[in-house]
Amino acid sequence: MQLSINGHLQNLEVKTIEELLINLNKKPEFLAVAVNKKFVAKNIYPEYQLSEGDHVEIVTPHPGG
């Protein structure tokens, strides 16, 4: 399926946010995910179904001030 991830189009064989993060080697405890401009709670990453053309933003905190 084609997804926009942080503004870059990618074709990936994933169905859920959890599968996407595993595919991208991202650790969910250190980030937040928004799909189509709506943040998704971490506890539903395993069942949140992605759809063709979704816009996914993966946000990671940056230490410092």
mmCIF file of the N, C-alpha and C atoms, coordinates in Angstrom:
data_MODEL
# 
_entry.id   MODEL 
# 
loop_
_atom_site.group_PDB 
_atom_site.id 
_atom_site.type_symbol 
_atom_site.label_atom_id 
_atom_site.label_alt_id 
_atom_site.label_comp_id 
_atom_site.label_asym_id 
_atom_site.label_entity_id 
_atom_site.label_seq_id 
_atom_site.pdbx_PDB_ins_code 
_atom_site.Cartn_x 
_atom_site.Cartn_y 
_atom_site.Cartn_z 
_atom_site.occupancy 
_atom_site.B_iso_or_equiv 
_atom_site.pdbx_formal_charge 
_atom_site.auth_seq_id 
_atom_site.auth_comp_id 
_atom_site.auth_asym_id 
_atom_site.auth_atom_id 
_atom_site.pdbx_PDB_model_num 
ATOM 1   N N  . MET A 1 1  ? 0.843  -1.168 0.000  1.00 0.00 ? 1  MET A N  1 
ATOM 2   C CA . MET A 1 1  ? 0.000  0.000  0.000  1.00 0.00 ? 1  MET A CA 1 
ATOM 3   C C  . MET A 1 1  ? 0.890  1.233  0.000  1.00 0.00 ? 1  MET A C  1 
ATOM 4   N N  . GLN A 1 2  ? 0.430  2.288  -0.642 1.00 0.00 ? 2  GLN A N  1 
ATOM 5   C CA . GLN A 1 2  ? 1.196  3.524  -0.686 1.00 0.00 ? 2  GLN A CA 1 
ATOM 6   C C  . GLN A 1 2  ? 0.759  4.428  0.460  1.00 0.00 ? 2  GLN A C  1 
ATOM 7   N N  . LEU A 1 3  ? 1.750  4.868  1.241  1.00 0.00 ? 3  LEU A N  1 
ATOM 8   C CA . LEU A 1 3  ? 1.523  5.763  2.366  1.00 0.00 ? 3  LEU A CA 1 
ATOM 9   C C  . LEU A 1 3  ? 2.465  6.949  2.245  1.00 0.00 ? 3  LEU A C  1 
ATOM 10  N N  . SER A 1 4  ? 2.026  8.088  2.749  1.00 0.00 ? 4  SER A N  1 
ATOM 11  C CA . SER A 1 4  ? 2.916  9.232  2.888  1.00 0.00 ? 4  SER A CA 1 
ATOM 12  C C  . SER A 1 4  ? 3.428  9.205  4.324  1.00 0.00 ? 4  SER A C  1 
ATOM 13  N N  . ILE A 1 5  ? 4.730  9.027  4.483  1.00 0.00 ? 5  ILE A N  1 
ATOM 14  C CA . ILE A 1 5  ? 5.326  8.953  5.813  1.00 0.00 ? 5  ILE A CA 1 
ATOM 15  C C  . ILE A 1 5  ? 6.260  10.140 5.981  1.00 0.00 ? 5  ILE A C  1 
ATOM 16  N N  . ASN A 1 6  ? 5.886  11.030 6.874  1.00 0.00 ? 6  ASN A N  1 
ATOM 17  C CA . ASN A 1 6  ? 6.633  12.275 7.094  1.00 0.00 ? 6  ASN A CA 1 
ATOM 18  C C  . ASN A 1 6  ? 6.900  12.992 5.772  1.00 0.00 ? 6  ASN A C  1 
ATOM 19  N N  . GLY A 1 7  ? 5.886  12.997 4.907  1.00 0.00 ? 7  GLY A N  1 
ATOM 20  C CA . GLY A 1 7  ? 5.968  13.725 3.650  1.00 0.00 ? 7  GLY A CA 1 
ATOM 21  C C  . GLY A 1 7  ? 6.609  12.983 2.493  1.00 0.00 ? 7  GLY A C  1 
ATOM 22  N N  . HIS A 1 8  ? 7.011  11.733 2.701  1.00 0.00 ? 8  HIS A N  1 
ATOM 23  C CA . HIS A 1 8  ? 7.641  10.940 1.644  1.00 0.00 ? 8  HIS A CA 1 
ATOM 24  C C  . HIS A 1 8  ? 6.762  9.742  1.298  1.00 0.00 ? 8  HIS A C  1 
ATOM 25  N N  . LEU A 1 9  ? 6.455  9.568  0.014  1.00 0.00 ? 9  LEU A N  1 
ATOM 26  C CA . LEU A 1 9  ? 5.637  8.431  -0.408 1.00 0.00 ? 9  LEU A CA 1 
ATOM 27  C C  . LEU A 1 9  ? 6.446  7.146  -0.341 1.00 0.00 ? 9  LEU A C  1 
ATOM 28  N N  . GLN A 1 10 ? 5.826  6.117  0.244  1.00 0.00 ? 10 GLN A N  1 
ATOM 29  C CA . GLN A 1 10 ? 6.476  4.811  0.338  1.00 0.00 ? 10 GLN A CA 1 
ATOM 30  C C  . GLN A 1 10 ? 5.447  3.728  0.067  1.00 0.00 ? 10 GLN A C  1 
ATOM 31  N N  . ASN A 1 11 ? 5.887  2.678  -0.610 1.00 0.00 ? 11 ASN A N  1 
ATOM 32  C CA . ASN A 1 11 ? 5.049  1.495  -0.822 1.00 0.00 ? 11 ASN A CA 1 
ATOM 33  C C  . ASN A 1 11 ? 5.493  0.429  0.169  1.00 0.00 ? 11 ASN A C  1 
ATOM 34  N N  . LEU A 1 12 ? 4.592  0.069  1.073  1.00 0.00 ? 12 LEU A N  1 
ATOM 35  C CA . LEU A 1 12 ? 4.915  -0.890 2.129  1.00 0.00 ? 12 LEU A CA 1 
ATOM 36  C C  . LEU A 1 12 ? 3.801  -1.910 2.262  1.00 0.00 ? 12 LEU A C  1 
ATOM 37  N N  . GLU A 1 13 ? 4.168  -3.120 2.656  1.00 0.00 ? 13 GLU A N  1 
ATOM 38  C CA . GLU A 1 13 ? 3.191  -4.185 2.903  1.00 0.00 ? 13 GLU A CA 1 
ATOM 39  C C  . GLU A 1 13 ? 2.890  -4.234 4.397  1.00 0.00 ? 13 GLU A C  1 
ATOM 40  N N  . VAL A 1 14 ? 2.154  -3.249 4.878  1.00 0.00 ? 14 VAL A N  1 
ATOM 41  C CA . VAL A 1 14 ? 1.773  -3.185 6.292  1.00 0.00 ? 14 VAL A CA 1 
ATOM 42  C C  . VAL A 1 14 ? 0.279  -2.915 6.381  1.00 0.00 ? 14 VAL A C  1 
ATOM 43  N N  . LYS A 1 15 ? -0.318 -3.331 7.491  1.00 0.00 ? 15 LYS A N  1 
ATOM 44  C CA . LYS A 1 15 ? -1.749 -3.109 7.698  1.00 0.00 ? 15 LYS A CA 1 
ATOM 45  C C  . LYS A 1 15 ? -2.035 -2.209 8.890  1.00 0.00 ? 15 LYS A C  1 
ATOM 46  N N  . THR A 1 16 ? -1.161 -2.239 9.891  1.00 0.00 ? 16 THR A N  1 
ATOM 47  C CA . THR A 1 16 ? -1.406 -1.486 11.118 1.00 0.00 ? 16 THR A CA 1 
ATOM 48  C C  . THR A 1 16 ? -0.234 -0.560 11.424 1.00 0.00 ? 16 THR A C  1 
ATOM 49  N N  . ILE A 1 17 ? -0.465 0.369  12.352 1.00 0.00 ? 17 ILE A N  1 
ATOM 50  C CA . ILE A 1 17 ? 0.622  1.246  12.788 1.00 0.00 ? 17 ILE A CA 1 
ATOM 51  C C  . ILE A 1 17 ? 1.742  0.414  13.400 1.00 0.00 ? 17 ILE A C  1 
ATOM 52  N N  . GLU A 1 18 ? 1.391  -0.581 14.191 1.00 0.00 ? 18 GLU A N  1 
ATOM 53  C CA . GLU A 1 18 ? 2.415  -1.433 14.802 1.00 0.00 ? 18 GLU A CA 1 
ATOM 54  C C  . GLU A 1 18 ? 3.291  -2.081 13.732 1.00 0.00 ? 18 GLU A C  1 
ATOM 55  N N  . GLU A 1 19 ? 2.690  -2.637 12.681 1.00 0.00 ? 19 GLU A N  1 
ATOM 56  C CA . GLU A 1 19 ? 3.463  -3.254 11.596 1.00 0.00 ? 19 GLU A CA 1 
ATOM 57  C C  . GLU A 1 19 ? 4.340  -2.216 10.896 1.00 0.00 ? 19 GLU A C  1 
ATOM 58  N N  . LEU A 1 20 ? 3.814  -1.010 10.715 1.00 0.00 ? 20 LEU A N  1 
ATOM 59  C CA . LEU A 1 20 ? 4.585  0.058  10.078 1.00 0.00 ? 20 LEU A CA 1 
ATOM 60  C C  . LEU A 1 20 ? 5.825  0.382  10.903 1.00 0.00 ? 20 LEU A C  1 
ATOM 61  N N  . LEU A 1 21 ? 5.650  0.549  12.208 1.00 0.00 ? 21 LEU A N  1 
ATOM 62  C CA . LEU A 1 21 ? 6.782  0.892  13.068 1.00 0.00 ? 21 LEU A CA 1 
ATOM 63  C C  . LEU A 1 21 ? 7.821  -0.221 13.093 1.00 0.00 ? 21 LEU A C  1 
ATOM 64  N N  . ILE A 1 22 ? 7.381  -1.461 13.117 1.00 0.00 ? 22 ILE A N  1 
ATOM 65  C CA . ILE A 1 22 ? 8.316  -2.591 13.060 1.00 0.00 ? 22 ILE A CA 1 
ATOM 66  C C  . ILE A 1 22 ? 9.085  -2.555 11.744 1.00 0.00 ? 22 ILE A C  1 
ATOM 67  N N  . ASN A 1 23 ? 8.373  -2.330 10.637 1.00 0.00 ? 23 ASN A N  1 
ATOM 68  C CA . ASN A 1 23 ? 8.993  -2.278 9.313  1.00 0.00 ? 23 ASN A CA 1 
ATOM 69  C C  . ASN A 1 23 ? 10.042 -1.169 9.234  1.00 0.00 ? 23 ASN A C  1 
ATOM 70  N N  . LEU A 1 24 ? 9.783  -0.055 9.910  1.00 0.00 ? 24 LEU A N  1 
ATOM 71  C CA . LEU A 1 24 ? 10.696 1.090  9.875  1.00 0.00 ? 24 LEU A CA 1 
ATOM 72  C C  . LEU A 1 24 ? 11.729 1.062  11.007 1.00 0.00 ? 24 LEU A C  1 
ATOM 73  N N  . ASN A 1 25 ? 11.733 -0.016 11.805 1.00 0.00 ? 25 ASN A N  1 
ATOM 74  C CA . ASN A 1 25 ? 12.652 -0.147 12.949 1.00 0.00 ? 25 ASN A CA 1 
ATOM 75  C C  . ASN A 1 25 ? 12.525 1.007  13.937 1.00 0.00 ? 25 ASN A C  1 
ATOM 76  N N  . LYS A 1 26 ? 11.288 1.395  14.229 1.00 0.00 ? 26 LYS A N  1 
ATOM 77  C CA . LYS A 1 26 ? 11.013 2.472  15.190 1.00 0.00 ? 26 LYS A CA 1 
ATOM 78  C C  . LYS A 1 26 ? 10.457 1.870  16.469 1.00 0.00 ? 26 LYS A C  1 
ATOM 79  N N  . LYS A 1 27 ? 10.863 2.409  17.603 1.00 0.00 ? 27 LYS A N  1 
ATOM 80  C CA . LYS A 1 27 ? 10.372 1.937  18.901 1.00 0.00 ? 27 LYS A CA 1 
ATOM 81  C C  . LYS A 1 27 ? 9.221  2.838  19.345 1.00 0.00 ? 27 LYS A C  1 
ATOM 82  N N  . PRO A 1 28 ? 8.016  2.287  19.490 1.00 0.00 ? 28 PRO A N  1 
ATOM 83  C CA . PRO A 1 28 ? 6.842  3.114  19.786 1.00 0.00 ? 28 PRO A CA 1 
ATOM 84  C C  . PRO A 1 28 ? 6.920  3.876  21.102 1.00 0.00 ? 28 PRO A C  1 
ATOM 85  N N  . GLU A 1 29 ? 7.697  3.396  22.062 1.00 0.00 ? 29 GLU A N  1 
ATOM 86  C CA . GLU A 1 29 ? 7.757  4.098  23.344 1.00 0.00 ? 29 GLU A CA 1 
ATOM 87  C C  . GLU A 1 29 ? 8.476  5.438  23.247 1.00 0.00 ? 29 GLU A C  1 
ATOM 88  N N  . PHE A 1 30 ? 9.191  5.673  22.146 1.00 0.00 ? 30 PHE A N  1 
ATOM 89  C CA . PHE A 1 30 ? 9.956  6.904  21.990 1.00 0.00 ? 30 PHE A CA 1 
ATOM 90  C C  . PHE A 1 30 ? 9.396  7.835  20.919 1.00 0.00 ? 30 PHE A C  1 
ATOM 91  N N  . LEU A 1 31 ? 8.116  7.700  20.571 1.00 0.00 ? 31 LEU A N  1 
ATOM 92  C CA . LEU A 1 31 ? 7.567  8.538  19.506 1.00 0.00 ? 31 LEU A CA 1 
ATOM 93  C C  . LEU A 1 31 ? 6.058  8.674  19.626 1.00 0.00 ? 31 LEU A C  1 
ATOM 94  N N  . ALA A 1 32 ? 5.516  9.522  18.777 1.00 0.00 ? 32 ALA A N  1 
ATOM 95  C CA . ALA A 1 32 ? 4.067  9.677  18.650 1.00 0.00 ? 32 ALA A CA 1 
ATOM 96  C C  . ALA A 1 32 ? 3.732  9.553  17.170 1.00 0.00 ? 32 ALA A C  1 
ATOM 97  N N  . VAL A 1 33 ? 2.522  9.076  16.873 1.00 0.00 ? 33 VAL A N  1 
ATOM 98  C CA . VAL A 1 33 ? 2.104  8.876  15.489 1.00 0.00 ? 33 VAL A CA 1 
ATOM 99  C C  . VAL A 1 33 ? 0.774  9.585  15.253 1.00 0.00 ? 33 VAL A C  1 
ATOM 100 N N  . ALA A 1 34 ? 0.718  10.318 14.146 1.00 0.00 ? 34 ALA A N  1 
ATOM 101 C CA . ALA A 1 34 ? -0.529 10.931 13.702 1.00 0.00 ? 34 ALA A CA 1 
ATOM 102 C C  . ALA A 1 34 ? -0.858 10.367 12.327 1.00 0.00 ? 34 ALA A C  1 
ATOM 103 N N  . VAL A 1 35 ? -2.127 10.064 12.109 1.00 0.00 ? 35 VAL A N  1 
ATOM 104 C CA . VAL A 1 35 ? -2.599 9.592  10.808 1.00 0.00 ? 35 VAL A CA 1 
ATOM 105 C C  . VAL A 1 35 ? -3.642 10.592 10.330 1.00 0.00 ? 35 VAL A C  1 
ATOM 106 N N  . ASN A 1 36 ? -3.387 11.163 9.164  1.00 0.00 ? 36 ASN A N  1 
ATOM 107 C CA . ASN A 1 36 ? -4.282 12.171 8.593  1.00 0.00 ? 36 ASN A CA 1 
ATOM 108 C C  . ASN A 1 36 ? -4.568 13.287 9.598  1.00 0.00 ? 36 ASN A C  1 
ATOM 109 N N  . LYS A 1 37 ? -3.483 13.761 10.230 1.00 0.00 ? 37 LYS A N  1 
ATOM 110 C CA . LYS A 1 37 ? -3.484 14.899 11.156 1.00 0.00 ? 37 LYS A CA 1 
ATOM 111 C C  . LYS A 1 37 ? -4.169 14.636 12.494 1.00 0.00 ? 37 LYS A C  1 
ATOM 112 N N  . LYS A 1 38 ? -4.418 13.359 12.832 1.00 0.00 ? 38 LYS A N  1 
ATOM 113 C CA . LYS A 1 38 ? -5.013 13.024 14.131 1.00 0.00 ? 38 LYS A CA 1 
ATOM 114 C C  . LYS A 1 38 ? -4.074 12.071 14.864 1.00 0.00 ? 38 LYS A C  1 
ATOM 115 N N  . PHE A 1 39 ? -3.673 12.472 16.080 1.00 0.00 ? 39 PHE A N  1 
ATOM 116 C CA . PHE A 1 39 ? -2.790 11.606 16.852 1.00 0.00 ? 39 PHE A CA 1 
ATOM 117 C C  . PHE A 1 39 ? -3.521 10.338 17.259 1.00 0.00 ? 39 PHE A C  1 
ATOM 118 N N  . VAL A 1 40 ? -2.788 9.236  17.275 1.00 0.00 ? 40 VAL A N  1 
ATOM 119 C CA . VAL A 1 40 ? -3.336 7.919  17.601 1.00 0.00 ? 40 VAL A CA 1 
ATOM 120 C C  . VAL A 1 40 ? -2.715 7.469  18.925 1.00 0.00 ? 40 VAL A C  1 
ATOM 121 N N  . ALA A 1 41 ? -3.545 6.989  19.845 1.00 0.00 ? 41 ALA A N  1 
ATOM 122 C CA . ALA A 1 41 ? -3.058 6.506  21.140 1.00 0.00 ? 41 ALA A CA 1 
ATOM 123 C C  . ALA A 1 41 ? -2.192 5.260  20.953 1.00 0.00 ? 41 ALA A C  1 
ATOM 124 N N  . LYS A 1 42 ? -1.095 5.203  21.682 1.00 0.00 ? 42 LYS A N  1 
ATOM 125 C CA . LYS A 1 42 ? -0.158 4.074  21.563 1.00 0.00 ? 42 LYS A CA 1 
ATOM 126 C C  . LYS A 1 42 ? -0.829 2.722  21.786 1.00 0.00 ? 42 LYS A C  1 
ATOM 127 N N  . ASN A 1 43 ? -1.796 2.666  22.695 1.00 0.00 ? 43 ASN A N  1 
ATOM 128 C CA . ASN A 1 43 ? -2.405 1.374  23.021 1.00 0.00 ? 43 ASN A CA 1 
ATOM 129 C C  . ASN A 1 43 ? -3.223 0.784  21.882 1.00 0.00 ? 43 ASN A C  1 
ATOM 130 N N  . ILE A 1 44 ? -3.523 1.577  20.841 1.00 0.00 ? 44 ILE A N  1 
ATOM 131 C CA . ILE A 1 44 ? -4.271 1.005  19.710 1.00 0.00 ? 44 ILE A CA 1 
ATOM 132 C C  . ILE A 1 44 ? -3.415 0.835  18.453 1.00 0.00 ? 44 ILE A C  1 
ATOM 133 N N  . TYR A 1 45 ? -2.099 1.058  18.558 1.00 0.00 ? 45 TYR A N  1 
ATOM 134 C CA . TYR A 1 45 ? -1.224 0.826  17.403 1.00 0.00 ? 45 TYR A CA 1 
ATOM 135 C C  . TYR A 1 45 ? -1.398 -0.576 16.816 1.00 0.00 ? 45 TYR A C  1 
ATOM 136 N N  . PRO A 1 46 ? -1.527 -1.629 17.641 1.00 0.00 ? 46 PRO A N  1 
ATOM 137 C CA . PRO A 1 46 ? -1.640 -2.979 17.065 1.00 0.00 ? 46 PRO A CA 1 
ATOM 138 C C  . PRO A 1 46 ? -2.899 -3.199 16.230 1.00 0.00 ? 46 PRO A C  1 
ATOM 139 N N  . GLU A 1 47 ? -3.983 -2.496 16.532 1.00 0.00 ? 47 GLU A N  1 
ATOM 140 C CA . GLU A 1 47 ? -5.213 -2.732 15.770 1.00 0.00 ? 47 GLU A CA 1 
ATOM 141 C C  . GLU A 1 47 ? -5.624 -1.580 14.854 1.00 0.00 ? 47 GLU A C  1 
ATOM 142 N N  . TYR A 1 48 ? -4.902 -0.448 14.904 1.00 0.00 ? 48 TYR A N  1 
ATOM 143 C CA . TYR A 1 48 ? -5.270 0.685  14.055 1.00 0.00 ? 48 TYR A CA 1 
ATOM 144 C C  . TYR A 1 48 ? -4.938 0.356  12.601 1.00 0.00 ? 48 TYR A C  1 
ATOM 145 N N  . GLN A 1 49 ? -5.961 0.241  11.778 1.00 0.00 ? 49 GLN A N  1 
ATOM 146 C CA . GLN A 1 49 ? -5.792 -0.146 10.374 1.00 0.00 ? 49 GLN A CA 1 
ATOM 147 C C  . GLN A 1 49 ? -5.441 1.070  9.509  1.00 0.00 ? 49 GLN A C  1 
ATOM 148 N N  . LEU A 1 50 ? -4.348 0.957  8.786  1.00 0.00 ? 50 LEU A N  1 
ATOM 149 C CA . LEU A 1 50 ? -3.959 1.986  7.827  1.00 0.00 ? 50 LEU A CA 1 
ATOM 150 C C  . LEU A 1 50 ? -4.676 1.730  6.509  1.00 0.00 ? 50 LEU A C  1 
ATOM 151 N N  . SER A 1 51 ? -4.872 2.802  5.739  1.00 0.00 ? 51 SER A N  1 
ATOM 152 C CA . SER A 1 51 ? -5.537 2.699  4.439  1.00 0.00 ? 51 SER A CA 1 
ATOM 153 C C  . SER A 1 51 ? -4.655 3.302  3.360  1.00 0.00 ? 51 SER A C  1 
ATOM 154 N N  . GLU A 1 52 ? -4.847 2.829  2.152  1.00 0.00 ? 52 GLU A N  1 
ATOM 155 C CA . GLU A 1 52 ? -4.129 3.353  0.985  1.00 0.00 ? 52 GLU A CA 1 
ATOM 156 C C  . GLU A 1 52 ? -4.220 4.875  0.977  1.00 0.00 ? 52 GLU A C  1 
ATOM 157 N N  . GLY A 1 53 ? -3.061 5.532  0.840  1.00 0.00 ? 53 GLY A N  1 
ATOM 158 C CA . GLY A 1 53 ? -3.026 6.982  0.729  1.00 0.00 ? 53 GLY A CA 1 
ATOM 159 C C  . GLY A 1 53 ? -3.004 7.737  2.047  1.00 0.00 ? 53 GLY A C  1 
ATOM 160 N N  . ASP A 1 54 ? -3.010 7.031  3.183  1.00 0.00 ? 54 ASP A N  1 
ATOM 161 C CA . ASP A 1 54 ? -2.951 7.717  4.476  1.00 0.00 ? 54 ASP A CA 1 
ATOM 162 C C  . ASP A 1 54 ? -1.680 8.548  4.576  1.00 0.00 ? 54 ASP A C  1 
ATOM 163 N N  . HIS A 1 55 ? -1.801 9.663  5.302  1.00 0.00 ? 55 HIS A N  1 
ATOM 164 C CA . HIS A 1 55 ? -0.660 10.519 5.605  1.00 0.00 ? 55 HIS A CA 1 
ATOM 165 C C  . HIS A 1 55 ? -0.267 10.251 7.051  1.00 0.00 ? 55 HIS A C  1 
ATOM 166 N N  . VAL A 1 56 ? 0.911  9.678  7.237  1.00 0.00 ? 56 VAL A N  1 
ATOM 167 C CA . VAL A 1 56 ? 1.384  9.292  8.565  1.00 0.00 ? 56 VAL A CA 1 
ATOM 168 C C  . VAL A 1 56 ? 2.545  10.206 8.947  1.00 0.00 ? 56 VAL A C  1 
ATOM 169 N N  . GLU A 1 57 ? 2.452  10.772 10.137 1.00 0.00 ? 57 GLU A N  1 
ATOM 170 C CA . GLU A 1 57 ? 3.549  11.570 10.682 1.00 0.00 ? 57 GLU A CA 1 
ATOM 171 C C  . GLU A 1 57 ? 4.070  10.847 11.910 1.00 0.00 ? 57 GLU A C  1 
ATOM 172 N N  . ILE A 1 58 ? 5.361  10.584 11.923 1.00 0.00 ? 58 ILE A N  1 
ATOM 173 C CA . ILE A 1 58 ? 6.012  9.952  13.064 1.00 0.00 ? 58 ILE A CA 1 
ATOM 174 C C  . ILE A 1 58 ? 6.883  11.018 13.711 1.00 0.00 ? 58 ILE A C  1 
ATOM 175 N N  . VAL A 1 59 ? 6.553  11.342 14.955 1.00 0.00 ? 59 VAL A N  1 
ATOM 176 C CA . VAL A 1 59 ? 7.209  12.440 15.659 1.00 0.00 ? 59 VAL A CA 1 
ATOM 177 C C  . VAL A 1 59 ? 8.045  11.872 16.795 1.00 0.00 ? 59 VAL A C  1 
ATOM 178 N N  . THR A 1 60 ? 9.321  12.259 16.822 1.00 0.00 ? 60 THR A N  1 
ATOM 179 C CA . THR A 1 60 ? 10.201 11.819 17.902 1.00 0.00 ? 60 THR A CA 1 
ATOM 180 C C  . THR A 1 60 ? 10.671 13.042 18.684 1.00 0.00 ? 60 THR A C  1 
ATOM 181 N N  . PRO A 1 61 ? 10.716 12.933 20.017 1.00 0.00 ? 61 PRO A N  1 
ATOM 182 C CA . PRO A 1 61 ? 11.188 14.072 20.816 1.00 0.00 ? 61 PRO A CA 1 
ATOM 183 C C  . PRO A 1 61 ? 12.692 14.262 20.651 1.00 0.00 ? 61 PRO A C  1 
ATOM 184 N N  . HIS A 1 62 ? 13.115 15.499 20.769 1.00 0.00 ? 62 HIS A N  1 
ATOM 185 C CA . HIS A 1 62 ? 14.539 15.823 20.698 1.00 0.00 ? 62 HIS A CA 1 
ATOM 186 C C  . HIS A 1 62 ? 14.970 16.350 22.059 1.00 0.00 ? 62 HIS A C  1 
ATOM 187 N N  . PRO A 1 63 ? 15.977 15.734 22.660 1.00 0.00 ? 63 PRO A N  1 
ATOM 188 C CA . PRO A 1 63 ? 16.427 16.200 23.974 1.00 0.00 ? 63 PRO A CA 1 
ATOM 189 C C  . PRO A 1 63 ? 17.103 17.564 23.874 1.00 0.00 ? 63 PRO A C  1 
ATOM 190 N N  . GLY A 1 64 ? 17.078 18.266 24.959 1.00 0.00 ? 64 GLY A N  1 
ATOM 191 C CA . GLY A 1 64 ? 17.727 19.565 24.998 1.00 0.00 ? 64 GLY A CA 1 
ATOM 192 C C  . GLY A 1 64 ? 16.717 20.670 25.233 1.00 0.00 ? 64 GLY A C  1 
ATOM 193 N N  . GLY A 1 65 ? 17.195 21.876 25.196 1.00 0.00 ? 65 GLY A N  1 
ATOM 194 C CA . GLY A 1 65 ? 16.281 22.977 25.490 1.00 0.00 ? 65 GLY A CA 1 
ATOM 195 C C  . GLY A 1 65 ? 16.379 24.083 24.515 1.00 0.00 ? 65 GLY A C  1 
# 
